[in-house]
Amino acid sequence: MTINDARAREDETREALIARLLATALSDEANIAAYYALVSRYPAAALLCAFETARGLPSALVKKSRGAYFTFLLRQICPHPNEPSQSREEPA
């Protein structure tokens, strides 16, 4: 096993852990595969922002689920997840 293989395995394990934590915290364990896909696609800052907002929503205002709201927020925060959010700059 090379160093790159070990790093790739560590990143994969980290993504799986984060996906499990998100699904559990949002009471949406049935959709763990969706969370894994989101974690592997979106930057950590967008995930954290969407998570904090979704968790802060009062239960009475949840229409479908916190997980659905979390996904909606991610798409609003980071509409192009394959582009690194830190490198985007506003035009002058």
N, C-alpha and C positions, 0 to 999 in steps of 0.2 A: 504494500500500500504506500502510495506516495503522499507527500505533504498536501498536495492539492486534493487528493482523494479524501484525506482525513478532514480537510476544511469543508469540502462539499458535504460530507456526511454530517459534520457538526452543524452546518447551516440548515440541512434538512431536518435534523433533530430539533433545532431551535424553532424552525417554522412550525413543526408539528406541535410542539409544546405551546407556542403562542396561539395556534389555532384552537387547541383544546381549551386553553384558558378563556379565550374570547367566547367560545360556544357555551362553556359552563357559566360564565358570568352573565351572559345574555339569555340564559335558560333556553338554549337552542341546540342541545347536544345531538339531536337527530340530523342536523345539517353540518356535521363536522367537516365533510368533504368540501363544502362551499367555503367554509372558513379557511381551510388549508389553501384553497385556490386564491382567496383574497390576500392571505398573508404572503404568499409567494409572489403576488403581483403588485401590491401597493407598498409604498414606503412606510417605515415605522411611524413617522410623524403624522401621516394621514390616518393610519390605523388608530393611533392614540387619540387624536382629536375626535374622530367619529365615535370611538368607544366611549369617551367621557361624555359626549353630548347624548348618545343613545342611553347610557346608564342614568343620566340626570333627568331624563324625561319622566314626568309623573305618570304613574300607571294608568290613570284615568285618560290620558291623552294618547296612549298606545293604540293604534288602529288595528294593525295586523300583528306585528310582533316587534320586539326590540331588535331582533336580528334583521328583519326587513328594513327597519329604520336605519340601522347601522350600515347596511349595504347601500341604501339610498344616499346617506351622508357621504360615504366614501366616494361615490360617483360624482357628487357635487364638489367635494373638496379636491379631488384629483381625477379630472375627467380623462386624462391620458396617462394611465399608470406606468406605461413603459418608458416614459420620459422622466428622468430624475427631477423631482420637485425643487431641489436646492439649486439646480443650474438654470432654472427659468428666471429670467429677469424681465422686468417691465421695460418697454421701449421708452427712450428718453424723449 
